[in-house]
Amino acid sequence: MIPDMHPRAFRDVRLEGFANRTSMDEAAKWIDSHSNTFDSEEVLVEMAAGRVLAKPFLSPKDMPPTDTAAMDGYALRCAETIGAGSYNPLPFCTQEDQRALQPSSAVLVSSGTPMPQGADAIASFDLARVGTDTTDLIGPVAPGAGVSLKGKEAREGTPLVDSSRPLRPSDLGVISSFGITVVNVVRRPRVRLILTGCKSSSDCELGDANGPMLRALIARDGAVIETSAYGLSEQSAIAELIARPEVDVVLVCGLTGTGPDDVAPLALAAVGNLSIHGIALQPGESTGMGTVGGVPVMLLPGSPLHCLCAYDLLFGRLIRRLGGRSSQLPYRIRNAKVGRKIVSSIGNVELCRVRLVSGEAIPLGSAGSGGLVSAARAEGFVLIPAPLEGYPPGASVSVYMYDEANDMEGECI
């Protein structure tokens, strides 16, 4: 990890508010400077689904390594089939030796087996009439029919699997097809999740929304939760857990705002460095970040909607980069027209939840309004840059689709 070279003076914003908010660009730069990809570890290929390769996988040899039958049938020379037809069947000697093809001969082959030397095509069974010693062909065969040529799928040294996305089942199949049983993957980030307690008795009447949500998001982005704690509200207890070693990143959720009991920033400042507190982001302005002993510490708002948005745009970026994944948002993008005006305040990056109706993006309230229910009802969200005050009807926007995960595409924030 990279410690802060120029730590900022701590400022207690409780009962005062945020005099200045850090831009999203600056917050992203801080995250990128504290998220060098981890070292690699070896795992069995069969256990590597969802992991990220330490380096791109290059084809160790031509695939297929030799001309190979791509179908069942009779291997032969296509030039010798010219003129064959149902009224002019051409006889071929049925050859059992599959090593080298004799003139006017055909060899029975199975899909996936090497082609006999001299054969350049395969006749399907519906073109053949099999006799005792001969096979009559009742139709011509095109050059290369039924044959997968050497190196057709990949030449030796060709990149086959990228190293910035999770391994898919098909990737495991490709790697295993070369006889490889072990791969080097990036070590998973280890997270300590600290969930603070309720701020009011009314909050305690509801179940914990942030815990299950964050655990699912952290798993989605390739990290593992080493330890977790729930219900902390004392500054000293939060500080003790922040400073405890043996994890790669600490996430504190809750008590990050400007109220008298918002002690999470104070807890971090007491044992480490609070680099940023207050970001020009809606929802999620009370997000903070800093370090303790070189370990990144993220402070996310306790409001579930603010927590979700801050995680997606900031903490998720940190986790993905540490684990060797792309920093891009893990959602597919759909282009749409704005169906109803999207309102935003200049100076903040705003995340507006939307539904798609007849191809148009319809906002579900303003960016800062509503709760987590608005995200559950939404199909995706639109990011509004800080210089804009929204989008008028008919404007073209990019919609990040919640239900369409993507490990490669998306825009970097």
C-alpha positions in Angstrom: 0.0 0.0 0.0 1.0 3.6 -0.6 0.8 5.9 2.5 -0.3 9.5 2.1 2.7 11.6 1.3 0.9 14.8 2.2 -1.7 14.1 5.0 -4.3 16.7 5.4 -5.1 18.4 8.7 -8.2 16.9 10.3 -11.3 19.0 10.5 -14.3 18.0 12.6 -17.4 18.8 10.5 -19.9 17.8 13.2 -22.5 20.5 13.7 -20.8 22.6 11.1 -21.1 20.8 7.7 -18.7 20.4 4.8 -17.1 23.7 4.0 -15.5 22.1 0.9 -16.2 18.9 -0.9 -13.5 16.9 -2.7 -14.3 16.3 -6.4 -15.0 12.9 -7.7 -11.9 13.1 -9.9 -9.7 13.8 -7.0 -11.3 11.0 -4.9 -10.7 8.6 -7.8 -7.1 9.7 -8.0 -6.7 9.0 -4.3 -8.2 5.6 -4.7 -5.9 4.7 -7.7 -2.8 5.8 -5.8 -3.7 3.4 -2.9 -4.8 0.4 -4.9 -1.7 -1.4 -6.4 -2.7 -4.8 -7.6 -1.7 -7.6 -5.2 0.7 -10.4 -5.8 -0.4 -13.8 -7.3 -1.1 -17.2 -5.9 -1.5 -20.6 -7.4 -4.9 -22.3 -7.6 -6.3 -25.3 -9.4 -8.0 -24.4 -12.7 -11.2 -26.2 -11.5 -11.3 -23.8 -8.5 -10.4 -20.6 -10.5 -13.9 -19.5 -11.7 -14.4 -15.9 -10.8 -10.7 -15.3 -10.0 -8.5 -12.9 -12.1 -5.3 -14.1 -13.8 -2.1 -12.5 -12.7 -1.2 -12.0 -16.4 -2.9 -12.7 -19.7 -3.1 -16.3 -20.8 -1.3 -16.9 -24.1 -1.8 -19.9 -26.2 1.1 -22.3 -25.5 0.8 -23.9 -28.9 -1.2 -23.8 -32.1 -4.9 -24.8 -31.5 -5.6 -27.2 -33.0 -2.0 -28.4 -33.0 -2.5 -30.2 -36.4 -5.2 -30.4 -39.1 -8.1 -32.0 -37.3 -11.4 -33.5 -38.2 -14.2 -31.2 -37.2 -16.9 -33.8 -37.9 -17.5 -37.5 -38.3 -17.2 -38.9 -41.8 -14.7 -40.0 -44.5 -11.4 -38.2 -44.9 -10.3 -37.9 -48.6 -9.0 -35.6 -51.3 -11.6 -33.2 -52.4 -10.2 -33.0 -56.0 -11.0 -36.7 -56.4 -14.7 -36.1 -55.7 -15.3 -33.9 -58.7 -18.2 -35.2 -60.8 -19.6 -37.5 -58.1 -23.4 -37.6 -58.0 -26.3 -39.9 -57.3 -26.3 -41.1 -61.0 -22.5 -41.2 -61.1 -21.2 -42.6 -57.8 -17.4 -42.5 -57.5 -15.8 -45.5 -55.7 -13.2 -45.0 -53.0 -11.2 -47.7 -51.4 -12.0 -47.9 -47.7 -8.6 -47.5 -46.0 -8.1 -48.6 -42.4 -4.6 -47.1 -42.0 -5.2 -43.5 -40.8 -1.6 -42.2 -41.1 -1.3 -41.5 -44.9 -4.1 -41.4 -47.4 -3.6 -43.5 -50.6 -4.9 -42.3 -54.0 -8.7 -42.7 -54.5 -9.1 -43.8 -50.9 -11.2 -42.7 -47.9 -10.5 -43.1 -44.2 -13.2 -43.3 -41.6 -12.4 -40.5 -39.0 -14.1 -39.2 -35.9 -14.5 -35.5 -34.9 -11.4 -34.2 -33.0 -8.9 -36.7 -34.4 -5.9 -35.7 -36.6 -6.5 -35.8 -40.4 -4.6 -38.4 -42.3 -1.6 -37.1 -44.3 -2.8 -36.0 -47.7 -6.5 -35.7 -46.9 -8.0 -32.2 -47.2 -11.7 -32.7 -46.7 -14.3 -34.9 -45.0 -17.4 -36.4 -46.7 -20.4 -36.6 -44.4 -22.1 -40.0 -44.0 -25.1 -38.8 -46.1 -22.8 -38.5 -49.2 -21.4 -42.0 -48.7 -22.6 -45.5 -49.7 -20.6 -48.0 -47.8 -19.8 -51.4 -49.4 -17.6 -54.3 -48.4 -14.3 -52.8 -49.6 -15.3 -49.5 -51.1 -17.2 -46.4 -50.2 -19.2 -44.8 -53.1 -19.5 -41.1 -53.0 -22.7 -39.6 -54.4 -21.7 -35.9 -54.3 -18.7 -33.7 -54.5 -16.9 -32.3 -51.4 -15.7 -28.8 -51.1 -12.0 -28.1 -50.2 -11.6 -27.9 -46.4 -15.1 -29.3 -45.7 -15.3 -30.6 -42.2 -11.6 -29.8 -41.4 -10.3 -27.5 -38.7 -6.9 -26.4 -39.9 -3.8 -26.2 -37.7 -3.9 -22.9 -35.7 -7.3 -22.0 -37.0 -8.6 -21.2 -33.5 -5.4 -19.7 -32.1 -1.7 -19.5 -33.0 1.0 -20.1 -30.4 1.5 -16.9 -28.4 -2.0 -15.5 -29.1 -3.7 -13.9 -26.0 -6.7 -16.1 -25.2 -7.9 -14.9 -21.8 -7.5 -11.3 -20.5 -6.1 -10.6 -17.0 -8.5 -7.8 -16.0 -11.8 -9.7 -15.8 -13.1 -12.7 -13.7 -12.5 -16.1 -15.3 -15.6 -17.6 -16.9 -16.4 -21.3 -17.2 -15.4 -21.2 -20.9 -12.0 -19.7 -19.9 -11.4 -22.7 -17.6 -12.2 -25.0 -20.5 -9.8 -23.3 -22.8 -7.0 -23.3 -20.3 -7.6 -27.0 -19.4 -7.7 -28.0 -23.0 -3.9 -27.4 -23.1 -3.4 -29.8 -20.2 -2.9 -27.0 -17.7 -4.1 -27.8 -14.2 -2.8 -24.8 -12.1 -3.0 -21.1 -12.8 -1.6 -18.0 -11.2 -4.3 -15.6 -10.0 -4.3 -12.3 -8.2 -4.8 -12.7 -4.4 -8.2 -11.6 -3.2 -8.4 -8.4 -1.1 -9.2 -9.1 2.5 -11.8 -6.7 3.9 -12.7 -5.8 7.5 -16.3 -4.7 7.5 -17.4 -2.5 10.4 -21.1 -1.7 10.6 -22.0 1.0 13.1 -25.1 1.0 15.2 -28.5 2.7 14.8 -28.6 6.5 15.0 -32.1 6.6 16.4 -34.7 4.3 17.9 -36.7 4.5 14.7 -33.7 3.2 12.7 -33.5 0.2 15.0 -37.1 -0.8 14.2 -35.8 -1.7 10.7 -33.5 -4.6 9.9 -29.9 -4.1 8.8 -29.9 -3.2 5.1 -26.3 -2.3 4.7 -24.7 -5.6 6.0 -26.3 -8.0 3.4 -26.0 -5.4 0.7 -22.3 -4.7 1.3 -21.4 -8.4 1.7 -23.0 -9.1 -1.7 -21.2 -6.2 -3.3 -17.8 -7.1 -1.8 -18.2 -10.7 -3.1 -19.3 -9.4 -6.5 -16.1 -7.4 -6.8 -13.9 -10.3 -5.9 -12.9 -9.6 -2.2 -13.4 -11.7 0.9 -14.6 -10.4 4.3 -12.0 -11.5 6.9 -13.8 -10.0 9.9 -16.9 -8.0 10.5 -18.4 -6.2 13.4 -21.9 -4.8 13.9 -23.6 -2.3 16.2 -20.5 -0.2 17.2 -21.2 3.4 18.1 -18.3 4.4 20.4 -15.4 6.2 18.8 -12.8 4.2 20.8 -14.3 0.8 19.7 -14.4 1.8 16.0 -10.8 3.2 16.2 -9.6 -0.1 17.7 -11.0 -2.2 14.9 -9.8 0.2 12.2 -6.2 0.0 13.6 -6.3 -3.8 14.0 -3.8 -5.4 11.5 -4.0 -8.4 9.1 -6.4 -7.1 6.5 -5.9 -5.3 3.2 -8.6 -2.7 3.4 -11.1 -1.5 6.1 -14.6 -0.4 5.4 -16.6 1.5 8.0 -20.3 2.0 7.2 -22.2 4.6 9.2 -21.6 7.6 11.5 -19.8 9.6 8.8 -22.0 12.7 8.6 -22.2 16.0 10.4 -24.3 15.0 13.4 -23.0 15.1 17.0 -22.8 11.2 17.1 -21.0 10.9 13.7 -17.7 9.7 15.2 -16.3 7.4 12.4 -14.1 10.2 10.9 -12.8 11.0 14.4 -12.0 7.4 15.0 -10.0 7.1 11.8 -8.2 10.4 12.5 -7.3 9.2 16.0 -5.4 6.1 14.7 -4.4 7.0 11.2 -4.9 9.7 8.6 -8.3 11.0 7.3 -7.3 12.1 3.9 -10.7 13.0 2.4 -14.1 13.6 4.1 -16.9 15.1 2.1 -17.2 14.4 -1.6 -19.1 16.2 -4.3 -21.4 13.2 -4.8 -25.1 12.8 -4.4 -26.1 10.5 -2.9 -23.0 9.8 -0.8 -21.5 13.2 0.1 -20.3 12.2 3.6 -18.0 9.5 2.2 -14.5 9.6 3.6 -11.2 7.9 3.0 -7.8 7.6 4.6 -5.1 5.2 5.8 -3.9 3.5 8.9 -0.5 1.9 8.7 -0.6 2.1 4.9 -3.9 0.2 4.8 -6.7 2.1 2.9 -9.8 2.9 5.1 -13.1 3.8 3.5 -15.9 5.5 5.4 -19.4 5.1 3.8 -22.6 6.8 4.8 -25.1 4.8 6.9 -28.1 5.7 4.8 -28.5 2.6 2.6 -29.0 4.5 -0.7 -26.0 6.7 0.0 -24.0 3.7 1.0 -24.9 1.8 -2.2 -24.0 4.8 -4.4 -20.7 5.5 -2.6 -19.8 1.9 -2.7 -20.4 1.5 -6.4 -18.5 4.6 -7.5 -15.7 4.6 -4.9 -15.1 1.6 -2.6 -15.9 -0.8 -5.4 -13.3 0.8 -7.6 -10.7 0.3 -4.8 -11.6 -3.3 -4.4 -11.6 -4.1 -8.1 -8.2 -2.5 -8.6 -6.6 -4.3 -5.6 -7.9 -7.6 -7.0 -6.5 -7.0 -10.5 -9.9 -6.2 -12.0 -10.9 -3.3 -14.3 -11.7 -0.2 -12.3 -14.7 0.3 -14.6 -18.2 0.0 -13.2 -19.4 -3.6 -13.5 -22.6 -2.7 -15.3 -23.5 -2.8 -19.0 -24.4 0.4 -20.6 -27.5 1.1 -22.7 -28.1 4.3 -24.6 -31.4 5.9 -24.1 -33.3 9.2 -24.5 -34.5 11.1 -21.4 -38.3 10.7 -21.2 -38.8 13.3 -18.4 -36.4 16.0 -17.2 -33.6 14.9 -14.9 -32.8 17.6 -12.4 -29.4 18.0 -10.8 -27.4 20.6 -8.9 -24.2 22.0 -10.4 -21.1 21.1 -8.6 -21.9 17.5 -7.7 -21.7 14.3 -9.6 -25.2 12.9 -9.1 -26.5 9.4 -9.6 -30.2 9.3 -10.7 -32.1 6.0 -10.6 -34.2 5.4 -13.7 -36.6 3.0 -15.3 -36.7 2.3 -19.1 -40.1 2.8 -20.6 -40.4 2.3 -24.3 -36.6 3.0 -24.6 -36.8 6.2 -22.6 -35.1 6.8 -19.3 -37.6 7.9 -16.7 -36.1 9.3 -13.4 -37.4 7.9 -10.1 -37.2 11.3 -8.2 -34.1 13.4 -7.9 -30.7 12.0 -7.2 -30.7 12.9 -3.5 -34.3 11.9 -2.8 -35.8 8.6 -2.0 -34.3 5.6 -0.2 -33.0 2.2 -1.1 -36.5 1.3 -2.5 -35.9 3.6 -5.4 -32.8 1.6 -6.3 -34.8 -1.7 -6.0 -37.5 -0.3 -8.4 -34.9 1.1 -10.8 -33.5 -0.7 -13.8 -30.3 1.3 -13.8 -28.9 4.7 -13.1 -27.6 7.8 -15.0 -24.5 9.6 -13.9 -24.8 13.4 -14.2 -21.4 15.2 -14.4 -20.7 18.0 -11.9 -20.8 20.9 -14.4 -24.4 20.0 -15.6 -27.7 20.8 -14.0 -29.4 17.8 -15.4 -30.7 16.6 -18.7 -33.7 17.8 -20.7 -36.3 15.5 -22.3 -34.9 14.0 -25.5 -31.3 14.2 -24.4 -29.1 11.1 -25.0 -27.8 9.4 -21.8 -25.9 6.3 -20.8 -27.8 4.1 -18.5 -25.9 1.7 -16.2 -28.1 -1.4 -16.0 -28.3 -3.0 -12.5 -29.4 -6.4 -13.8 -26.7 -6.6 -16.6 -23.4 -7.2 -14.9 -20.3 -6.7 -17.1 -16.7 -7.3 -16.1 -15.1 -5.4 -19.0 -17.3 -2.6 -20.3 -18.5 0.6 -18.6 -17.1 4.0 -18.0 -14.4 4.9 -15.6 -15.3 7.4 -13.0 
